[in-house]
Amino acid sequence: MDLTHAVAVVTGASKGLGAHMSRTLVAQGSTVYGLARSTDALHALQDDLGDAFRPVSCDVRKEEQVASAFDTVTAEAGRLDVLINNAGLGQFGPVDDLDTDAFDVQMDTNVRGVYLCTREAVPTMRAQNEETGFGGHIVNIASIAGLLGNPNISAYNASKFAVRGFSESVMKEVREDGIRVTCLYPGSVETNFFDVAGVDMTENPLQPEDVAATVQHVLESPPNHLISEVVMRPLRPHRTD
């Protein structure tokens, strides 16, 4: 896909990976609608990136807010070429110490949010395919935790395994409609994710701009080229200096 003049939605856009992916897309000439709960942070990012970045206040767990956000995108832009389902969080701990609220917020954000946004995007992309022969591209940001179970992250594992299954199913469902679905599985990335989760990050993590560059590569792949999954890890997770 040529990202020049593309219209993209990035969830969890106010910070971390979402902000870096928004920056990368804007640099390629795309218009990015950034969805997040933090309106102030979104407007601060717009001050940095310019009018090509459009802030949209949205909690991806809320069905009505997601529908309203995508209505805004189609009303203003008239199309949707890229959806990056990036919003997510982790709360770690032993299963017998993990309360119901911690479990629910991870499933609601990491899984329900991906479902709600994908459900809104697919009809628009299907209609575009009928007009142009290419519908669009959905990128779901999962985690290595969607491939490997580990102690003390059972709810997070469950949510990211669900994203993997959802992505594979939808990929097979919509590929004949000219819609590509890609699921990314990053290892440790240097963002505030681990601060929120309350655990230590690996010594030498991936950089968010490198993950954003991988997303750009996936989006710019040739029209009949479907990259359905990408696993990313730090080459040397422990510092050698």
PyRosetta script that sets phi, psi and omega in degrees:
from pyrosetta import init, pose_from_sequence

init()
pose = pose_from_sequence("MDLTHAVAVVTGASKGLGAHMSRTLVAQGSTVYGLARSTDALHALQDDLGDAFRPVSCDVRKEEQVASAFDTVTAEAGRLDVLINNAGLGQFGPVDDLDTDAFDVQMDTNVRGVYLCTREAVPTMRAQNEETGFGGHIVNIASIAGLLGNPNISAYNASKFAVRGFSESVMKEVREDGIRVTCLYPGSVETNFFDVAGVDMTENPLQPEDVAATVQHVLESPPNHLISEVVMRPLRPHRTD")
pose.set_psi(1, 137.1)
pose.set_omega(1, 171.6)
pose.set_phi(2, -82.3)
pose.set_psi(2, 117.0)
pose.set_omega(2, -175.6)
pose.set_phi(3, -79.8)
pose.set_psi(3, -9.4)
pose.set_omega(3, 175.8)
pose.set_phi(4, -64.0)
pose.set_psi(4, 123.2)
pose.set_omega(4, 179.9)
pose.set_phi(5, 71.2)
pose.set_psi(5, 8.4)
pose.set_omega(5, 175.0)
pose.set_phi(6, -70.2)
pose.set_psi(6, 154.0)
pose.set_omega(6, 176.3)
pose.set_phi(7, -110.8)
pose.set_psi(7, 124.3)
pose.set_omega(7, -175.5)
pose.set_phi(8, -126.9)
pose.set_psi(8, 148.7)
pose.set_omega(8, 168.4)
pose.set_phi(9, -114.5)
pose.set_psi(9, 128.7)
pose.set_omega(9, 176.4)
pose.set_phi(10, -122.2)
pose.set_psi(10, 121.5)
pose.set_omega(10, 177.7)
pose.set_phi(11, -91.5)
pose.set_psi(11, 155.4)
pose.set_omega(11, -175.0)
pose.set_phi(12, 61.5)
pose.set_psi(12, 40.1)
pose.set_omega(12, -169.1)
pose.set_phi(13, -84.5)
pose.set_psi(13, -7.4)
pose.set_omega(13, -169.9)
pose.set_phi(14, -76.4)
pose.set_psi(14, -17.9)
pose.set_omega(14, -176.7)
pose.set_phi(15, -160.3)
pose.set_psi(15, 175.5)
pose.set_omega(15, 173.7)
pose.set_phi(16, 57.3)
pose.set_psi(16, -139.9)
pose.set_omega(16, -177.9)
pose.set_phi(17, -58.5)
pose.set_psi(17, -39.4)
pose.set_omega(17, -178.4)
pose.set_phi(18, -60.8)
pose.set_psi(18, -42.1)
pose.set_omega(18, 178.3)
pose.set_phi(19, -66.1)
pose.set_psi(19, -40.7)
pose.set_omega(19, 179.7)
pose.set_phi(20, -67.5)
pose.set_psi(20, -39.3)
pose.set_omega(20, 178.1)
pose.set_phi(21, -68.5)
pose.set_psi(21, -36.1)
pose.set_omega(21, 175.9)
pose.set_phi(22, -63.1)
pose.set_psi(22, -43.5)
pose.set_omega(22, 179.5)
pose.set_phi(23, -60.9)
pose.set_psi(23, -44.1)
pose.set_omega(23, -179.5)
pose.set_phi(24, -62.8)
pose.set_psi(24, -43.5)
pose.set_omega(24, -179.6)
pose.set_phi(25, -66.6)
pose.set_psi(25, -42.5)
pose.set_omega(25, 178.0)
pose.set_phi(26, -61.4)
pose.set_psi(26, -39.5)
pose.set_omega(26, 179.4)
pose.set_phi(27, -63.3)
pose.set_psi(27, -25.6)
pose.set_omega(27, 178.6)
pose.set_phi(28, -88.2)
pose.set_psi(28, -0.7)
pose.set_omega(28, 177.5)
pose.set_phi(29, 100.9)
pose.set_psi(29, 7.6)
pose.set_omega(29, -179.5)
pose.set_phi(30, -82.7)
pose.set_psi(30, 156.3)
pose.set_omega(30, 166.6)
pose.set_phi(31, -96.6)
pose.set_psi(31, 126.3)
pose.set_omega(31, -174.0)
pose.set_phi(32, -116.7)
pose.set_psi(32, 123.9)
pose.set_omega(32, 170.8)
pose.set_phi(33, -95.3)
pose.set_psi(33, 110.4)
pose.set_omega(33, -177.3)
pose.set_phi(34, -94.1)
pose.set_psi(34, 119.5)
pose.set_omega(34, -179.7)
pose.set_phi(35, -102.4)
pose.set_psi(35, 133.6)
pose.set_omega(35, 175.4)
pose.set_phi(36, -169.6)
pose.set_psi(36, 166.8)
pose.set_omega(36, 177.5)
pose.set_phi(37, -81.2)
pose.set_psi(37, -27.9)
pose.set_omega(37, -175.1)
pose.set_phi(38, -85.3)
pose.set_psi(38, 93.8)
pose.set_omega(38, -177.8)
pose.set_phi(39, -63.9)
pose.set_psi(39, -40.8)
pose.set_omega(39, -179.1)
pose.set_phi(40, -61.1)
pose.set_psi(40, -43.6)
pose.set_omega(40, 179.7)
pose.set_phi(41, -66.2)
pose.set_psi(41, -37.2)
pose.set_omega(41, 177.6)
pose.set_phi(42, -63.5)
pose.set_psi(42, -43.4)
pose.set_omega(42, -179.8)
pose.set_phi(43, -69.0)
pose.set_psi(43, -33.1)
pose.set_omega(43, 175.1)
pose.set_phi(44, -64.0)
pose.set_psi(44, -38.9)
pose.set_omega(44, 177.7)
pose.set_phi(45, -67.8)
pose.set_psi(45, -36.7)
pose.set_omega(45, 176.1)
pose.set_phi(46, -63.4)
pose.set_psi(46, -38.8)
pose.set_omega(46, 176.9)
pose.set_phi(47, -58.5)
pose.set_psi(47, -33.3)
pose.set_omega(47, -179.2)
pose.set_phi(48, -81.5)
pose.set_psi(48, -41.9)
pose.set_omega(48, -172.0)
pose.set_phi(49, -93.8)
pose.set_psi(49, -20.8)
pose.set_omega(49, -179.5)
pose.set_phi(50, 94.3)
pose.set_psi(50, -173.0)
pose.set_omega(50, -172.8)
pose.set_phi(51, -70.5)
pose.set_psi(51, -12.1)
pose.set_omega(51, 175.4)
pose.set_phi(52, -68.8)
pose.set_psi(52, -14.6)
pose.set_omega(52, 175.0)
pose.set_phi(53, -104.3)
pose.set_psi(53, 121.0)
pose.set_omega(53, -175.2)
pose.set_phi(54, -112.2)
pose.set_psi(54, 110.5)
pose.set_omega(54, 179.9)
pose.set_phi(55, -71.5)
pose.set_psi(55, 136.6)
pose.set_omega(55, 175.7)
pose.set_phi(56, -135.9)
pose.set_psi(56, 112.7)
pose.set_omega(56, 178.7)
pose.set_phi(57, -70.5)
pose.set_psi(57, 122.9)
pose.set_omega(57, -175.5)
pose.set_phi(58, -161.6)
pose.set_psi(58, 130.2)
pose.set_omega(58, 169.4)
pose.set_phi(59, -96.8)
pose.set_psi(59, 112.4)
pose.set_omega(59, -172.8)
pose.set_phi(60, -67.3)
pose.set_psi(60, -8.8)
pose.set_omega(60, 176.9)
pose.set_phi(61, -80.1)
pose.set_psi(61, -15.2)
pose.set_omega(61, -172.0)
pose.set_phi(62, -102.6)
pose.set_psi(62, 116.8)
pose.set_omega(62, -174.6)
pose.set_phi(63, -57.8)
pose.set_psi(63, -45.4)
pose.set_omega(63, -177.0)
pose.set_phi(64, -66.4)
pose.set_psi(64, -39.6)
pose.set_omega(64, 179.8)
pose.set_phi(65, -66.9)
pose.set_psi(65, -38.8)
pose.set_omega(65, 178.1)
pose.set_phi(66, -65.3)
pose.set_psi(66, -45.5)
pose.set_omega(66, 179.2)
pose.set_phi(67, -60.1)
pose.set_psi(67, -42.7)
pose.set_omega(67, 179.6)
pose.set_phi(68, -64.6)
pose.set_psi(68, -40.6)
pose.set_omega(68, 180.0)
pose.set_phi(69, -62.0)
pose.set_psi(69, -44.9)
pose.set_omega(69, -178.9)
pose.set_phi(70, -72.6)
pose.set_psi(70, -30.1)
pose.set_omega(70, 172.4)
pose.set_phi(71, -61.6)
pose.set_psi(71, -39.9)
pose.set_omega(71, 177.6)
pose.set_phi(72, -61.2)
pose.set_psi(72, -44.3)
pose.set_omega(72, -179.0)
pose.set_phi(73, -61.9)
pose.set_psi(73, -50.4)
pose.set_omega(73, -176.2)
pose.set_phi(74, -70.2)
pose.set_psi(74, -32.3)
pose.set_omega(74, 178.1)
pose.set_phi(75, -67.8)
pose.set_psi(75, -39.5)
pose.set_omega(75, -177.4)
pose.set_phi(76, -83.6)
pose.set_psi(76, -44.1)
pose.set_omega(76, -172.4)
pose.set_phi(77, -98.1)
pose.set_psi(77, -25.2)
pose.set_omega(77, 179.6)
pose.set_phi(78, 77.6)
pose.set_psi(78, 2.6)
pose.set_omega(78, -179.8)
pose.set_phi(79, -163.5)
pose.set_psi(79, 173.4)
pose.set_omega(79, 175.5)
pose.set_phi(80, -151.1)
pose.set_psi(80, 113.7)
pose.set_omega(80, -176.4)
pose.set_phi(81, -98.3)
pose.set_psi(81, -32.1)
pose.set_omega(81, -173.2)
pose.set_phi(82, -137.0)
pose.set_psi(82, 133.1)
pose.set_omega(82, 168.0)
pose.set_phi(83, -123.3)
pose.set_psi(83, 123.8)
pose.set_omega(83, 174.8)
pose.set_phi(84, -113.4)
pose.set_psi(84, 106.8)
pose.set_omega(84, 177.8)
pose.set_phi(85, -84.3)
pose.set_psi(85, 93.8)
pose.set_omega(85, -173.6)
pose.set_phi(86, -112.0)
pose.set_psi(86, -24.7)
pose.set_omega(86, -175.5)
pose.set_phi(87, -57.5)
pose.set_psi(87, 131.0)
pose.set_omega(87, 179.6)
pose.set_phi(88, -173.8)
pose.set_psi(88, 164.8)
pose.set_omega(88, 178.7)
pose.set_phi(89, -155.5)
pose.set_psi(89, 164.4)
pose.set_omega(89, 177.5)
pose.set_phi(90, -134.3)
pose.set_psi(90, 140.6)
pose.set_omega(90, 171.1)
pose.set_phi(91, -131.8)
pose.set_psi(91, 114.4)
pose.set_omega(91, -168.8)
pose.set_phi(92, -103.2)
pose.set_psi(92, 159.2)
pose.set_omega(92, 176.6)
pose.set_phi(93, 154.7)
pose.set_psi(93, 164.6)
pose.set_omega(93, 178.0)
pose.set_phi(94, -58.2)
pose.set_psi(94, 146.0)
pose.set_omega(94, -174.2)
pose.set_phi(95, -59.4)
pose.set_psi(95, -33.8)
pose.set_omega(95, -178.4)
pose.set_phi(96, -80.3)
pose.set_psi(96, -6.9)
pose.set_omega(96, 174.1)
pose.set_phi(97, -106.1)
pose.set_psi(97, -4.8)
pose.set_omega(97, -175.8)
pose.set_phi(98, -85.4)
pose.set_psi(98, 115.2)
pose.set_omega(98, -177.1)
pose.set_phi(99, -80.1)
pose.set_psi(99, 167.3)
pose.set_omega(99, -174.9)
pose.set_phi(100, -62.3)
pose.set_psi(100, -38.9)
pose.set_omega(100, 180.0)
pose.set_phi(101, -61.3)
pose.set_psi(101, -41.1)
pose.set_omega(101, 179.2)
pose.set_phi(102, -64.9)
pose.set_psi(102, -40.2)
pose.set_omega(102, 176.8)
pose.set_phi(103, -64.2)
pose.set_psi(103, -48.1)
pose.set_omega(103, -174.7)
pose.set_phi(104, -64.5)
pose.set_psi(104, -40.9)
pose.set_omega(104, -176.7)
pose.set_phi(105, -66.4)
pose.set_psi(105, -32.3)
pose.set_omega(105, 177.4)
pose.set_phi(106, -71.8)
pose.set_psi(106, -42.6)
pose.set_omega(106, 178.7)
pose.set_phi(107, -67.7)
pose.set_psi(107, -39.7)
pose.set_omega(107, -178.7)
pose.set_phi(108, -66.9)
pose.set_psi(108, -43.1)
pose.set_omega(108, -178.5)
pose.set_phi(109, -76.6)
pose.set_psi(109, -50.4)
pose.set_omega(109, -170.7)
pose.set_phi(110, -77.7)
pose.set_psi(110, -27.0)
pose.set_omega(110, -176.1)
pose.set_phi(111, -114.2)
pose.set_psi(111, -56.7)
pose.set_omega(111, -179.4)
pose.set_phi(112, -58.7)
pose.set_psi(112, -40.3)
pose.set_omega(112, 179.4)
pose.set_phi(113, -61.9)
pose.set_psi(113, -41.6)
pose.set_omega(113, 177.5)
pose.set_phi(114, -63.3)
pose.set_psi(114, -43.7)
pose.set_omega(114, 178.4)
pose.set_phi(115, -61.7)
pose.set_psi(115, -49.6)
pose.set_omega(115, -176.3)
pose.set_phi(116, -61.8)
pose.set_psi(116, -43.8)
pose.set_omega(116, -178.8)
pose.set_phi(117, -69.5)
pose.set_psi(117, -40.3)
pose.set_omega(117, 178.1)
pose.set_phi(118, -63.3)
pose.set_psi(118, -42.4)
pose.set_omega(118, 179.8)
pose.set_phi(119, -59.8)
pose.set_psi(119, -36.1)
pose.set_omega(119, 178.3)
pose.set_phi(120, -74.0)
pose.set_psi(120, -34.3)
pose.set_omega(120, -174.4)
pose.set_phi(121, -76.9)
pose.set_psi(121, -36.9)
pose.set_omega(121, -170.2)
pose.set_phi(122, -59.6)
pose.set_psi(122, -45.4)
pose.set_omega(122, -179.4)
pose.set_phi(123, -60.4)
pose.set_psi(123, -39.9)
pose.set_omega(123, 177.9)
pose.set_phi(124, -63.9)
pose.set_psi(124, -44.1)
pose.set_omega(124, -179.5)
pose.set_phi(125, -67.2)
pose.set_psi(125, -37.4)
pose.set_omega(125, 176.9)
pose.set_phi(126, -61.3)
pose.set_psi(126, -43.7)
pose.set_omega(126, 179.5)
pose.set_phi(127, -63.3)
pose.set_psi(127, -38.0)
pose.set_omega(127, 178.2)
pose.set_phi(128, -65.1)
pose.set_psi(128, -37.7)
pose.set_omega(128, 178.3)
pose.set_phi(129, -61.1)
pose.set_psi(129, -38.8)
pose.set_omega(129, 179.1)
pose.set_phi(130, -64.5)
pose.set_psi(130, -29.4)
pose.set_omega(130, -178.5)
pose.set_phi(131, -86.8)
pose.set_psi(131, -38.6)
pose.set_omega(131, -169.4)
pose.set_phi(132, -120.7)
pose.set_psi(132, -14.2)
pose.set_omega(132, -176.9)
pose.set_phi(133, 89.9)
pose.set_psi(133, -0.7)
pose.set_omega(133, 175.1)
pose.set_phi(134, -142.0)
pose.set_psi(134, 124.7)
pose.set_omega(134, -173.8)
pose.set_phi(135, -86.9)
pose.set_psi(135, -47.4)
pose.set_omega(135, -177.3)
pose.set_phi(136, 155.2)
pose.set_psi(136, -170.1)
pose.set_omega(136, -173.9)
pose.set_phi(137, -140.8)
pose.set_psi(137, 127.7)
pose.set_omega(137, 175.9)
pose.set_phi(138, -110.4)
pose.set_psi(138, 125.8)
pose.set_omega(138, 178.8)
pose.set_phi(139, -117.3)
pose.set_psi(139, 120.9)
pose.set_omega(139, 178.0)
pose.set_phi(140, -105.0)
pose.set_psi(140, 124.3)
pose.set_omega(140, -179.8)
pose.set_phi(141, -91.4)
pose.set_psi(141, 104.5)
pose.set_omega(141, 176.8)
pose.set_phi(142, -94.8)
pose.set_psi(142, -123.1)
pose.set_omega(142, -177.1)
pose.set_phi(143, -177.4)
pose.set_psi(143, 158.6)
pose.set_omega(143, 167.5)
pose.set_phi(144, -51.7)
pose.set_psi(144, -29.6)
pose.set_omega(144, 178.2)
pose.set_phi(145, -66.6)
pose.set_psi(145, -8.0)
pose.set_omega(145, 172.3)
pose.set_phi(146, -88.6)
pose.set_psi(146, -1.4)
pose.set_omega(146, 179.5)
pose.set_phi(147, -118.3)
pose.set_psi(147, -29.4)
pose.set_omega(147, -173.7)
pose.set_phi(148, -131.9)
pose.set_psi(148, 128.4)
pose.set_omega(148, 174.8)
pose.set_phi(149, -81.4)
pose.set_psi(149, 144.6)
pose.set_omega(149, 178.2)
pose.set_phi(150, -140.6)
pose.set_psi(150, 152.2)
pose.set_omega(150, -179.9)
pose.set_phi(151, -64.4)
pose.set_psi(151, 147.5)
pose.set_omega(151, 174.1)
pose.set_phi(152, 73.9)
pose.set_psi(152, 8.4)
pose.set_omega(152, 174.6)
pose.set_phi(153, -132.1)
pose.set_psi(153, 37.9)
pose.set_omega(153, -171.9)
pose.set_phi(154, -60.7)
pose.set_psi(154, -44.4)
pose.set_omega(154, -179.0)
pose.set_phi(155, -67.9)
pose.set_psi(155, -41.9)
pose.set_omega(155, 178.6)
pose.set_phi(156, -64.1)
pose.set_psi(156, -45.0)
pose.set_omega(156, 174.8)
pose.set_phi(157, -54.8)
pose.set_psi(157, -48.5)
pose.set_omega(157, -177.5)
pose.set_phi(158, -59.1)
pose.set_psi(158, -42.0)
pose.set_omega(158, -178.3)
pose.set_phi(159, -67.3)
pose.set_psi(159, -40.3)
pose.set_omega(159, -176.9)
pose.set_phi(160, -78.7)
pose.set_psi(160, -31.1)
pose.set_omega(160, 169.8)
pose.set_phi(161, -62.5)
pose.set_psi(161, -36.7)
pose.set_omega(161, 177.6)
pose.set_phi(162, -65.1)
pose.set_psi(162, -40.1)
pose.set_omega(162, 177.2)
pose.set_phi(163, -61.8)
pose.set_psi(163, -39.6)
pose.set_omega(163, 178.3)
pose.set_phi(164, -61.3)
pose.set_psi(164, -48.8)
pose.set_omega(164, -179.9)
pose.set_phi(165, -64.5)
pose.set_psi(165, -41.4)
pose.set_omega(165, 177.6)
pose.set_phi(166, -60.7)
pose.set_psi(166, -44.3)
pose.set_omega(166, -178.1)
pose.set_phi(167, -63.3)
pose.set_psi(167, -44.7)
pose.set_omega(167, -178.9)
pose.set_phi(168, -64.8)
pose.set_psi(168, -40.6)
pose.set_omega(168, 179.7)
pose.set_phi(169, -64.6)
pose.set_psi(169, -49.5)
pose.set_omega(169, -177.8)
pose.set_phi(170, -66.9)
pose.set_psi(170, -36.2)
pose.set_omega(170, 177.2)
pose.set_phi(171, -55.4)
pose.set_psi(171, -45.9)
pose.set_omega(171, -179.5)
pose.set_phi(172, -72.1)
pose.set_psi(172, -27.1)
pose.set_omega(172, -178.0)
pose.set_phi(173, -73.8)
pose.set_psi(173, -36.8)
pose.set_omega(173, -169.5)
pose.set_phi(174, -113.0)
pose.set_psi(174, 0.6)
pose.set_omega(174, -175.6)
pose.set_phi(175, -62.6)
pose.set_psi(175, -34.3)
pose.set_omega(175, 178.7)
pose.set_phi(176, -73.7)
pose.set_psi(176, -9.7)
pose.set_omega(176, 174.6)
pose.set_phi(177, -93.3)
pose.set_psi(177, 11.6)
pose.set_omega(177, 179.2)
pose.set_phi(178, 74.2)
pose.set_psi(178, 21.2)
pose.set_omega(178, 179.9)
pose.set_phi(179, -110.8)
pose.set_psi(179, 123.1)
pose.set_omega(179, 177.2)
pose.set_phi(180, -93.4)
pose.set_psi(180, 140.3)
pose.set_omega(180, 175.4)
pose.set_phi(181, -125.5)
pose.set_psi(181, 126.3)
pose.set_omega(181, 179.8)
pose.set_phi(182, -125.8)
pose.set_psi(182, 136.0)
pose.set_omega(182, 175.1)
pose.set_phi(183, -113.7)
pose.set_psi(183, 126.1)
pose.set_omega(183, 179.5)
pose.set_phi(184, -103.5)
pose.set_psi(184, 140.2)
pose.set_omega(184, -179.9)
pose.set_phi(185, -122.9)
pose.set_psi(185, 80.2)
pose.set_omega(185, 178.6)
pose.set_phi(186, -75.8)
pose.set_psi(186, 146.7)
pose.set_omega(186, 166.0)
pose.set_phi(187, -79.7)
pose.set_psi(187, -150.9)
pose.set_omega(187, -177.6)
pose.set_phi(188, -62.8)
pose.set_psi(188, 131.1)
pose.set_omega(188, 179.1)
pose.set_phi(189, -124.9)
pose.set_psi(189, 139.6)
pose.set_omega(189, -176.4)
pose.set_phi(190, -77.4)
pose.set_psi(190, 84.0)
pose.set_omega(190, 174.3)
pose.set_phi(191, -134.4)
pose.set_psi(191, -173.3)
pose.set_omega(191, 178.9)
pose.set_phi(192, -83.5)
pose.set_psi(192, 7.1)
pose.set_omega(192, -178.3)
pose.set_phi(193, -54.6)
pose.set_psi(193, -45.1)
pose.set_omega(193, -174.7)
pose.set_phi(194, -72.7)
pose.set_psi(194, -28.5)
pose.set_omega(194, 173.9)
pose.set_phi(195, -63.5)
pose.set_psi(195, -43.9)
pose.set_omega(195, 179.1)
pose.set_phi(196, -65.6)
pose.set_psi(196, -40.7)
pose.set_omega(196, -178.2)
pose.set_phi(197, -72.8)
pose.set_psi(197, -19.6)
pose.set_omega(197, 178.5)
pose.set_phi(198, 77.9)
pose.set_psi(198, 29.4)
pose.set_omega(198, 178.2)
pose.set_phi(199, -132.7)
pose.set_psi(199, 164.1)
pose.set_omega(199, -179.2)
pose.set_phi(200, -80.0)
pose.set_psi(200, 144.8)
pose.set_omega(200, 176.1)
pose.set_phi(201, -88.2)
pose.set_psi(201, 156.3)
pose.set_omega(201, 175.3)
pose.set_phi(202, -60.5)
pose.set_psi(202, 157.5)
pose.set_omega(202, -173.3)
pose.set_phi(203, -64.4)
pose.set_psi(203, -33.2)
pose.set_omega(203, -171.9)
pose.set_phi(204, -134.8)
pose.set_psi(204, 73.1)
pose.set_omega(204, -172.2)
pose.set_phi(205, -78.4)
pose.set_psi(205, 169.9)
pose.set_omega(205, 168.3)
pose.set_phi(206, -62.4)
pose.set_psi(206, 154.1)
pose.set_omega(206, 175.0)
pose.set_phi(207, -96.2)
pose.set_psi(207, 142.2)
pose.set_omega(207, -176.5)
pose.set_phi(208, -61.0)
pose.set_psi(208, -33.1)
pose.set_omega(208, 179.3)
pose.set_phi(209, -67.4)
pose.set_psi(209, -26.6)
pose.set_omega(209, 177.4)
pose.set_phi(210, -72.6)
pose.set_psi(210, -38.2)
pose.set_omega(210, 175.2)
pose.set_phi(211, -64.7)
pose.set_psi(211, -41.9)
pose.set_omega(211, 178.0)
pose.set_phi(212, -60.9)
pose.set_psi(212, -38.4)
pose.set_omega(212, 178.4)
pose.set_phi(213, -65.2)
pose.set_psi(213, -35.4)
pose.set_omega(213, 176.7)
pose.set_phi(214, -66.3)
pose.set_psi(214, -41.4)
pose.set_omega(214, 176.1)
pose.set_phi(215, -59.8)
pose.set_psi(215, -44.0)
pose.set_omega(215, 178.0)
pose.set_phi(216, -59.2)
pose.set_psi(216, -44.6)
pose.set_omega(216, 179.4)
pose.set_phi(217, -59.4)
pose.set_psi(217, -44.0)
pose.set_omega(217, -179.6)
pose.set_phi(218, -63.1)
pose.set_psi(218, -44.2)
pose.set_omega(218, -178.4)
pose.set_phi(219, -65.9)
pose.set_psi(219, -33.7)
pose.set_omega(219, -175.6)
pose.set_phi(220, -88.0)
pose.set_psi(220, 7.6)
pose.set_omega(220, 179.3)
pose.set_phi(221, -65.7)
pose.set_psi(221, 157.2)
pose.set_omega(221, -176.0)
pose.set_phi(222, -59.1)
pose.set_psi(222, 158.6)
pose.set_omega(222, -171.8)
pose.set_phi(223, -56.5)
pose.set_psi(223, -38.6)
pose.set_omega(223, -177.4)
pose.set_phi(224, -99.9)
pose.set_psi(224, 28.6)
pose.set_omega(224, -174.9)
pose.set_phi(225, -118.3)
pose.set_psi(225, 113.3)
pose.set_omega(225, -179.2)
pose.set_phi(226, -110.3)
pose.set_psi(226, 111.8)
pose.set_omega(226, 171.9)
pose.set_phi(227, -94.7)
pose.set_psi(227, 101.6)
pose.set_omega(227, -171.6)
pose.set_phi(228, -83.9)
pose.set_psi(228, -28.3)
pose.set_omega(228, -179.6)
pose.set_phi(229, -145.4)
pose.set_psi(229, 144.4)
pose.set_omega(229, 175.3)
pose.set_phi(230, -138.3)
pose.set_psi(230, 125.6)
pose.set_omega(230, 175.3)
pose.set_phi(231, -104.1)
pose.set_psi(231, 130.3)
pose.set_omega(231, -178.6)
pose.set_phi(232, -125.9)
pose.set_psi(232, 132.0)
pose.set_omega(232, 178.1)
pose.set_phi(233, -137.6)
pose.set_psi(233, 153.4)
pose.set_omega(233, 168.4)
pose.set_phi(234, -62.7)
pose.set_psi(234, 135.9)
pose.set_omega(234, 177.2)
pose.set_phi(235, -63.9)
pose.set_psi(235, -46.2)
pose.set_omega(235, 178.8)
pose.set_phi(236, -124.9)
pose.set_psi(236, 90.1)
pose.set_omega(236, -176.3)
pose.set_phi(237, -65.0)
pose.set_psi(237, -20.2)
pose.set_omega(237, 178.5)
pose.set_phi(238, -111.1)
pose.set_psi(238, 132.4)
pose.set_omega(238, -176.3)
pose.set_phi(239, -63.0)
pose.set_psi(239, 144.9)
pose.set_omega(239, 179.1)
pose.set_phi(240, -109.6)
pose.set_psi(240, -2.1)
pose.set_omega(240, -179.0)
pose.set_phi(241, -98.0)
pose.dump_pdb("model.pdb")
